[in-house]
Amino acid sequence: MKIGFIGLGIMGRPMAKNLLRAGHALTVCDHHPEHVAELAAAGARAADTPREAAAGNELVITMLPNSPNVREAVCGEGGVLEGAAPGTVLVDMSSIAPGASQEIAAACAEKGVKMLDAPVSGGEPKAVDGTLSIMAGGERAVFDAVRPVLLCMGASAVWCGEIGAGNTTKLANQVIVAANIAAVSEAMMLARRAGVDPARVFDAVKGGLAGSAVLNAKTPMMLERNFAPGFRIDLHIKDLGNALETGHAVGAPLPLTAAVMEMMQTLRADGRGGDDHSALVGFYEKIAGETIA
């Protein structure tokens, strides 16, 4: 397909490269010229604006930090809707508020553009190897039509319901991940303070009911003090903020989410917002006065 791809950050760059490897023709746009140049060197065509990235393409993908960025890229001056022809499909793979997805989809519909919200889970490693989990909302027929393209970037792509359902599913995912990282941090600090090697605790529990993808991915990072960002604390704060906002709107209680949000806000105040979210262990280390490593 001829695809416009907007947003070449930590996740967007490898996702775009996987589309190129699959044989799709890409036009890319990002406000970092060096990121555009990197994709151009891999075979993509460079665009200066989202409007240019959309023009002449049957599918447009956005991968941007938050709701205001997507609104601006799609609906703003020089945006996607100024360049997209009726019948174009917009797939927003950003993690944003479900209500924002619905508002942007309504603006797209006025221009004859179909939209899916299709956020991803898996972080940079799975973006690189093309095994992301993709959760989508929108018209089922539109999802079915673009699913082969999504599977160039992910190991799974699941239709979750109408527009906004993809981001609601992603918020549920982020709540589970955040609470899991906090639980792992808490458990490993318990082991350390009780005089048991956290590495041995990890080896002992990972094959049992406590085992999880989060445990397996994040515990080694904690033990090695490797907090290079696969998914930054700042971005997880954004997602938990959207989860709390959505929960308040629909009457869903989120006490665990609120507690982990405050832990992450403490780390941000300590200048660690750019660290990987596995650095949540630092909240417990700060209180306990020692590291788990």
Beta strands, then each sheet from edge to edge (+ up, - down):
strand 1: 2-6
strand 2: 25-29
strand 3: 45-46
strand 4: 59-62
strand 5: 89-92
strand 6: 114-117
strand 7: 120-121
strand 8: 132-137
strand 9: 154-161
sheet 1: 3+ 2+ 1+ 4+ 5+ 6+
sheet 2: 7+ 8- 9-
end
